[in-house]
């Protein structure tokens, strides 16, 4: 699903960037340009970021 229409960024692209280590909104904005134009995607991007970081955290605590 497209999250940032201005730059054609999908939820999959955002999740991939997070998996690769980009774990802040500032970092996602720098890497993908998400939220750098109209800003309508920021709230949705933050939700994806939070959800993905929780998933990563749960995976790491389960593996330990």
LORO-225707 format. One record per atom (N, C-alpha, C, O): residue number from 0; residue in three letters; atom name; z, x, y. Coordinates in Angstrom, 3 decimals. Atoms other than C-alpha are relative to their C-alpha. Last residue first. Layout:
REM residues N
+-----+-----+------+----------+----------+----------+
|   n | res | atom |       pz |       px |       py |
+-----+-----+------+----------+----------+----------+
| NUM | ALA |   CA |        Z |        X |        Y |
...
+-----+-----+------+----------+----------+----------+
//
This chain:
REM residues 64
+-----+-----+------+----------+----------+----------+
|   n | res | atom |       pz |       px |       py |
+-----+-----+------+----------+----------+----------+
|  63 | UNK |    N |   -1.101 |   -0.984 |    0.003 |
|  63 | UNK |   CA |   23.717 |   17.177 |  -14.874 |
|  63 | UNK |    C |    1.035 |   -0.274 |   -1.046 |
|  63 | UNK |    O |    2.009 |    0.469 |   -1.160 |
|  62 | UNK |    N |    0.407 |   -1.216 |    0.710 |
|  62 | UNK |   CA |   20.509 |   15.280 |  -15.640 |
|  62 | UNK |    C |    1.148 |    1.003 |   -0.130 |
|  62 | UNK |    O |    1.153 |    1.838 |   -1.034 |
|  61 | UNK |    N |    0.149 |    0.352 |    1.409 |
|  61 | UNK |   CA |   22.036 |   11.946 |  -14.659 |
|  61 | UNK |    C |   -0.320 |    1.225 |   -0.835 |
|  61 | UNK |    O |    0.147 |    1.359 |   -1.965 |
|  60 | UNK |    N |   -1.353 |    0.200 |    0.517 |
|  60 | UNK |   CA |   23.259 |   13.353 |  -11.329 |
|  60 | UNK |    C |   -0.030 |   -0.382 |   -1.476 |
|  60 | UNK |    O |    0.905 |   -0.061 |   -2.209 |
|  59 | UNK |    N |   -0.708 |   -1.274 |    0.054 |
|  59 | UNK |   CA |   19.820 |   14.805 |  -10.590 |
|  59 | UNK |    C |    1.399 |   -0.164 |   -0.565 |
|  59 | UNK |    O |    1.862 |    0.697 |   -1.314 |
|  58 | UNK |    N |    0.603 |   -0.828 |    1.050 |
|  58 | UNK |   CA |   17.966 |   11.613 |  -11.467 |
|  58 | UNK |    C |    0.777 |    1.296 |   -0.183 |
|  58 | UNK |    O |    1.035 |    1.722 |   -1.309 |
|  57 | UNK |    N |   -0.422 |    0.573 |    1.279 |
|  57 | UNK |   CA |   20.379 |    9.544 |   -9.369 |
|  57 | UNK |    C |   -0.561 |    0.803 |   -1.171 |
|  57 | UNK |    O |    0.128 |    1.021 |   -2.167 |
|  56 | UNK |    N |   -1.415 |   -0.302 |    0.169 |
|  56 | UNK |   CA |   19.878 |   11.837 |   -6.370 |
|  56 | UNK |    C |    0.503 |   -0.515 |   -1.354 |
|  56 | UNK |    O |    1.258 |    0.169 |   -2.045 |
|  55 | UNK |    N |   -0.092 |   -1.433 |    0.299 |
|  55 | UNK |   CA |   16.095 |   11.663 |   -6.722 |
|  55 | UNK |    C |    1.450 |    0.389 |   -0.288 |
|  55 | UNK |    O |    1.725 |    1.140 |   -1.223 |
|  54 | UNK |    N |    0.553 |   -0.199 |    1.343 |
|  54 | UNK |   CA |   16.216 |    7.870 |   -6.894 |
|  54 | UNK |    C |    0.115 |    1.462 |   -0.428 |
|  54 | UNK |    O |    0.498 |    1.757 |   -1.560 |
|  53 | UNK |    N |   -0.988 |    0.529 |    0.938 |
|  53 | UNK |   CA |   18.526 |    7.730 |   -3.866 |
|  53 | UNK |    C |   -0.477 |    0.185 |   -1.436 |
|  53 | UNK |    O |    0.311 |    0.547 |   -2.310 |
|  52 | UNK |    N |   -1.086 |   -0.974 |    0.055 |
|  52 | UNK |   CA |   16.158 |   10.020 |   -1.945 |
|  52 | UNK |    C |    1.110 |   -0.458 |   -0.946 |
|  52 | UNK |    O |    1.714 |    0.364 |   -1.634 |
|  51 | UNK |    N |    0.454 |   -1.156 |    0.794 |
|  51 | UNK |   CA |   13.249 |    7.745 |   -2.848 |
|  51 | UNK |    C |    1.100 |    1.045 |   -0.118 |
|  51 | UNK |    O |    1.290 |    1.619 |   -1.190 |
|  50 | UNK |    N |    0.126 |    0.402 |    1.404 |
|  50 | UNK |   CA |   15.010 |    4.599 |   -1.626 |
|  50 | UNK |    C |   -0.364 |    1.196 |   -0.886 |
|  50 | UNK |    O |    0.208 |    1.380 |   -1.960 |
|  49 | UNK |    N |   -1.341 |    0.252 |    0.529 |
|  49 | UNK |   CA |   16.090 |    6.208 |    1.648 |
|  49 | UNK |    C |   -0.050 |   -0.327 |   -1.485 |
|  49 | UNK |    O |    0.727 |    0.217 |   -2.270 |
|  48 | UNK |    N |   -0.719 |   -1.268 |    0.036 |
|  48 | UNK |   CA |   12.628 |    7.618 |    2.369 |
|  48 | UNK |    C |    1.379 |   -0.178 |   -0.635 |
|  48 | UNK |    O |    1.753 |    0.585 |   -1.526 |
|  47 | UNK |    N |    0.575 |   -0.759 |    1.116 |
|  47 | UNK |   CA |   10.878 |    4.359 |    1.477 |
|  47 | UNK |    C |    0.752 |    1.312 |   -0.176 |
|  47 | UNK |    O |    1.073 |    1.702 |   -1.299 |
|  46 | UNK |    N |   -0.429 |    0.672 |    1.230 |
|  46 | UNK |   CA |   13.218 |    2.438 |    3.781 |
|  46 | UNK |    C |   -0.511 |    0.742 |   -1.226 |
|  46 | UNK |    O |    0.227 |    0.931 |   -2.193 |
|  45 | UNK |    N |   -1.419 |   -0.322 |    0.192 |
|  45 | UNK |   CA |   12.681 |    4.987 |    6.565 |
|  45 | UNK |    C |    0.537 |   -0.652 |   -1.268 |
|  45 | UNK |    O |    1.336 |   -0.047 |   -1.984 |
|  44 | UNK |    N |   -0.054 |   -1.373 |    0.476 |
|  44 | UNK |   CA |    8.904 |    4.646 |    6.146 |
|  44 | UNK |    C |    1.442 |    0.415 |   -0.266 |
|  44 | UNK |    O |    1.721 |    1.089 |   -1.258 |
|  43 | UNK |    N |    0.405 |    0.028 |    1.399 |
|  43 | UNK |   CA |    9.181 |    0.872 |    6.483 |
|  43 | UNK |    C |    0.068 |    1.400 |   -0.616 |
|  43 | UNK |    O |    0.482 |    1.555 |   -1.765 |
|  42 | UNK |    N |   -1.037 |    0.708 |    0.758 |
|  42 | UNK |   CA |   11.136 |    1.169 |    9.715 |
|  42 | UNK |    C |   -0.318 |   -0.001 |   -1.491 |
|  42 | UNK |    O |    0.564 |    0.242 |   -2.315 |
|  41 | UNK |    N |   -1.244 |   -0.772 |    0.119 |
|  41 | UNK |   CA |    8.826 |    3.847 |   11.122 |
|  41 | UNK |    C |    1.056 |   -0.685 |   -0.855 |
|  41 | UNK |    O |    1.674 |   -0.040 |   -1.703 |
|  40 | UNK |    N |   -0.260 |   -0.367 |    1.400 |
|  40 | UNK |   CA |    5.515 |    2.126 |   10.375 |
|  40 | UNK |    C |    1.364 |    0.655 |   -0.201 |
|  40 | UNK |    O |    1.770 |    0.890 |   -1.340 |
|  39 | UNK |    N |   -0.272 |    1.199 |    0.780 |
|  39 | UNK |   CA |    5.192 |    0.297 |   13.705 |
|  39 | UNK |    C |    0.396 |    0.306 |   -1.444 |
|  39 | UNK |    O |    1.010 |   -0.534 |   -2.103 |
|  38 | UNK |    N |   -1.392 |    0.111 |    0.422 |
|  38 | UNK |   CA |    5.533 |    3.565 |   15.606 |
|  38 | UNK |    C |    0.335 |   -1.212 |   -0.845 |
|  38 | UNK |    O |    1.487 |   -1.365 |   -1.252 |
|  37 | UNK |    N |   -0.541 |    1.259 |   -0.525 |
|  37 | UNK |   CA |    2.241 |    3.294 |   17.542 |
|  37 | UNK |    C |    1.454 |   -0.236 |   -0.391 |
|  37 | UNK |    O |    2.172 |   -0.961 |    0.298 |
|  36 | UNK |    N |    0.896 |    0.669 |   -0.940 |
|  36 | UNK |   CA |    1.214 |    6.946 |   17.175 |
|  36 | UNK |    C |    0.644 |   -1.289 |    0.510 |
|  36 | UNK |    O |    1.303 |   -1.256 |    1.550 |
|  35 | UNK |    N |    0.314 |   -0.813 |   -1.178 |
|  35 | UNK |   CA |    3.474 |    9.520 |   15.549 |
|  35 | UNK |    C |   -0.921 |   -0.693 |    1.003 |
|  35 | UNK |    O |   -1.225 |   -0.131 |    2.055 |
|  34 | UNK |    N |   -0.866 |    0.319 |   -1.135 |
|  34 | UNK |   CA |    5.235 |    7.283 |   13.055 |
|  34 | UNK |    C |   -0.330 |    0.724 |    1.277 |
|  34 | UNK |    O |    0.435 |    0.649 |    2.239 |
|  33 | UNK |    N |   -0.524 |    1.358 |    0.060 |
|  33 | UNK |   CA |    3.548 |    8.934 |   10.066 |
|  33 | UNK |    C |    0.965 |   -0.216 |    1.170 |
|  33 | UNK |    O |    1.823 |    0.626 |    1.437 |
|  32 | UNK |    N |    0.225 |    0.655 |   -1.296 |
|  32 | UNK |   CA |    1.782 |   12.135 |   11.113 |
|  32 | UNK |    C |    0.455 |   -1.456 |    0.007 |
|  32 | UNK |    O |    0.093 |   -2.216 |    0.904 |
|  31 | UNK |    N |    0.966 |    1.083 |    0.215 |
|  31 | UNK |   CA |    1.793 |   13.206 |    7.442 |
|  31 | UNK |    C |   -0.451 |   -0.706 |    1.276 |
|  31 | UNK |    O |   -1.390 |   -1.501 |    1.253 |
|  30 | UNK |    N |    0.898 |   -0.239 |    1.127 |
|  30 | UNK |   CA |    3.517 |   16.616 |    7.588 |
|  30 | UNK |    C |   -1.118 |   -1.041 |   -0.091 |
|  30 | UNK |    O |   -2.281 |   -0.693 |   -0.299 |
|  29 | UNK |    N |    0.717 |   -1.262 |   -0.188 |
|  29 | UNK |   CA |    5.107 |   16.473 |   11.048 |
|  29 | UNK |    C |   -1.059 |    0.205 |   -1.089 |
|  29 | UNK |    O |   -2.180 |    0.625 |   -0.804 |
|  28 | UNK |    N |    0.859 |    0.147 |   -1.173 |
|  28 | UNK |   CA |    6.047 |   12.807 |   10.823 |
|  28 | UNK |    C |   -0.841 |    1.251 |    0.218 |
|  28 | UNK |    O |   -2.025 |    1.167 |    0.544 |
|  27 | UNK |    N |    1.108 |    0.865 |    0.404 |
|  27 | UNK |   CA |    7.372 |   13.270 |    7.304 |
|  27 | UNK |    C |   -0.983 |   -0.191 |    1.147 |
|  27 | UNK |    O |   -2.195 |   -0.223 |    0.935 |
|  26 | UNK |    N |    0.861 |   -0.751 |    0.905 |
|  26 | UNK |   CA |    9.467 |   16.218 |    8.479 |
|  26 | UNK |    C |   -1.205 |   -0.809 |   -0.450 |
|  26 | UNK |    O |   -2.319 |   -0.288 |   -0.507 |
|  25 | UNK |    N |    0.673 |   -1.001 |   -0.824 |
|  25 | UNK |   CA |   10.874 |   14.279 |   11.411 |
|  25 | UNK |    C |   -0.981 |    0.810 |   -0.846 |
|  25 | UNK |    O |   -2.106 |    1.080 |   -0.425 |
|  24 | UNK |    N |    1.056 |    0.699 |   -0.735 |
|  24 | UNK |   CA |   11.634 |   11.358 |    9.118 |
|  24 | UNK |    C |   -0.791 |    0.983 |    0.852 |
|  24 | UNK |    O |   -2.015 |    0.892 |    0.946 |
|  23 | UNK |    N |   -0.433 |    0.594 |   -1.264 |
|  23 | UNK |   CA |   13.559 |   13.720 |    6.865 |
|  23 | UNK |    C |   -1.177 |   -0.735 |    0.637 |
|  23 | UNK |    O |   -2.336 |   -0.456 |    0.329 |
|  22 | UNK |    N |   -1.061 |    0.996 |    0.186 |
|  22 | UNK |   CA |   13.284 |   14.746 |    3.191 |
|  22 | UNK |    C |    0.575 |   -0.568 |    1.307 |
|  22 | UNK |    O |    1.675 |   -1.122 |    1.308 |
|  21 | UNK |    N |   -0.089 |    0.475 |   -1.380 |
|  21 | UNK |   CA |   10.029 |   16.684 |    2.889 |
|  21 | UNK |    C |    0.974 |   -1.170 |    0.007 |
|  21 | UNK |    O |    0.623 |   -2.270 |   -0.420 |
|  20 | UNK |    N |   -1.067 |   -0.614 |   -0.786 |
|  20 | UNK |   CA |   10.718 |   18.414 |   -0.414 |
|  20 | UNK |    C |    0.096 |   -0.399 |    1.455 |
|  20 | UNK |    O |    0.982 |    0.082 |    2.161 |
|  19 | UNK |    N |    0.329 |   -1.403 |   -0.258 |
|  19 | UNK |   CA |    7.666 |   17.892 |   -2.634 |
|  19 | UNK |    C |    1.015 |    0.682 |    0.920 |
|  19 | UNK |    O |    0.926 |    1.886 |    1.162 |
|  18 | UNK |    N |   -0.171 |   -0.725 |    1.269 |
|  18 | UNK |   CA |    9.137 |   14.647 |   -3.992 |
|  18 | UNK |    C |   -0.240 |    1.498 |    0.183 |
|  18 | UNK |    O |    0.378 |    2.321 |   -0.492 |
|  17 | UNK |    N |   -1.449 |   -0.071 |    0.215 |
|  17 | UNK |   CA |    9.415 |   13.420 |   -0.379 |
|  17 | UNK |    C |    0.291 |    0.785 |   -1.278 |
|  17 | UNK |    O |    1.178 |    1.637 |   -1.293 |
|  16 | UNK |    N |   -0.521 |   -0.981 |   -0.954 |
|  16 | UNK |   CA |    5.761 |   14.264 |    0.287 |
|  16 | UNK |    C |    1.505 |    0.176 |   -0.173 |
|  16 | UNK |    O |    2.021 |    1.288 |   -0.055 |
|  15 | UNK |    N |    0.405 |   -1.330 |    0.470 |
|  15 | UNK |   CA |    4.769 |   12.414 |   -2.886 |
|  15 | UNK |    C |    0.552 |    1.098 |    0.913 |
|  15 | UNK |    O |    1.038 |    2.125 |    0.440 |
|  14 | UNK |    N |   -0.845 |   -0.343 |    1.142 |
|  14 | UNK |   CA |    6.753 |    9.342 |   -1.840 |
|  14 | UNK |    C |   -0.319 |    1.389 |   -0.537 |
|  14 | UNK |    O |    0.588 |    2.131 |   -0.912 |
|  13 | UNK |    N |   -1.344 |   -0.242 |   -0.519 |
|  13 | UNK |   CA |    5.037 |    9.290 |    1.562 |
|  13 | UNK |    C |    0.927 |    0.435 |   -1.134 |
|  13 | UNK |    O |    1.675 |    1.402 |   -0.996 |
|  12 | UNK |    N |    0.050 |   -1.274 |   -0.738 |
|  12 | UNK |   CA |    1.590 |    9.640 |    0.026 |
|  12 | UNK |    C |    1.380 |    0.383 |    0.521 |
|  12 | UNK |    O |    1.770 |    1.549 |    0.469 |
|  11 | UNK |    N |    0.118 |   -1.065 |    0.999 |
|  11 | UNK |   CA |    2.367 |    6.879 |   -2.484 |
|  11 | UNK |    C |   -0.026 |    1.371 |    0.657 |
|  11 | UNK |    O |    0.584 |    2.314 |    0.153 |
|  10 | UNK |    N |   -1.344 |   -0.210 |    0.529 |
|  10 | UNK |   CA |    3.557 |    4.589 |    0.307 |
|  10 | UNK |    C |    0.005 |    1.121 |   -1.034 |
|  10 | UNK |    O |    0.973 |    1.875 |   -1.137 |
|   9 | UNK |    N |   -0.490 |    0.963 |    0.982 |
|   9 | UNK |   CA |    0.162 |    5.042 |    1.908 |
|   9 | UNK |    C |    1.431 |    0.307 |   -0.415 |
|   9 | UNK |    O |    1.955 |    1.388 |   -0.146 |
|   8 | UNK |    N |   -0.998 |   -0.574 |    0.902 |
|   8 | UNK |   CA |   -0.886 |    6.805 |    5.103 |
|   8 | UNK |    C |    0.549 |   -1.088 |   -0.918 |
|   8 | UNK |    O |    0.951 |   -2.158 |   -0.462 |
|   7 | UNK |    N |    0.394 |    0.277 |    1.380 |
|   7 | UNK |   CA |   -4.139 |    5.695 |    6.766 |
|   7 | UNK |    C |    0.948 |    0.583 |   -1.035 |
|   7 | UNK |    O |    0.505 |    1.073 |   -2.074 |
|   6 | UNK |    N |    0.431 |   -1.236 |    0.639 |
|   6 | UNK |   CA |   -3.386 |    7.389 |   10.107 |
|   6 | UNK |    C |   -0.371 |   -0.179 |   -1.472 |
|   6 | UNK |    O |   -0.665 |    0.800 |   -2.158 |
|   5 | UNK |    N |    0.598 |   -0.910 |   -0.983 |
|   5 | UNK |   CA |   -3.052 |    4.386 |   12.414 |
|   5 | UNK |    C |   -0.594 |    1.255 |   -0.651 |
|   5 | UNK |    O |   -1.647 |    1.741 |   -0.239 |
|   4 | UNK |    N |    1.405 |    0.369 |   -0.165 |
|   4 | UNK |   CA |   -2.459 |    2.015 |    9.495 |
|   4 | UNK |    C |   -0.702 |    0.981 |    0.941 |
|   4 | UNK |    O |   -1.878 |    1.292 |    0.751 |
|   3 | UNK |    N |    0.424 |   -0.385 |   -1.347 |
|   3 | UNK |   CA |    0.784 |    3.702 |    8.529 |
|   3 | UNK |    C |   -1.498 |   -0.257 |    0.118 |
|   3 | UNK |    O |   -2.314 |    0.500 |   -0.407 |
|   2 | UNK |    N |   -1.209 |    0.092 |   -0.814 |
|   2 | UNK |   CA |    2.316 |    1.950 |    5.507 |
|   2 | UNK |    C |   -0.333 |    0.305 |    1.456 |
|   2 | UNK |    O |    0.102 |   -0.406 |    2.362 |
|   1 | UNK |    N |    0.016 |   -0.759 |   -1.256 |
|   1 | UNK |   CA |   -0.807 |    1.266 |    3.479 |
|   1 | UNK |    C |    1.268 |   -0.272 |    0.796 |
|   1 | UNK |    O |    1.639 |   -1.425 |    1.018 |
|   0 | UNK |    N |    0.000 |    0.841 |   -1.164 |
|   0 | UNK |   CA |    0.000 |    0.000 |    0.000 |
|   0 | UNK |    C |    0.000 |    0.896 |    1.240 |
|   0 | UNK |    O |    0.700 |    1.908 |    1.294 |
+-----+-----+------+----------+----------+----------+
//
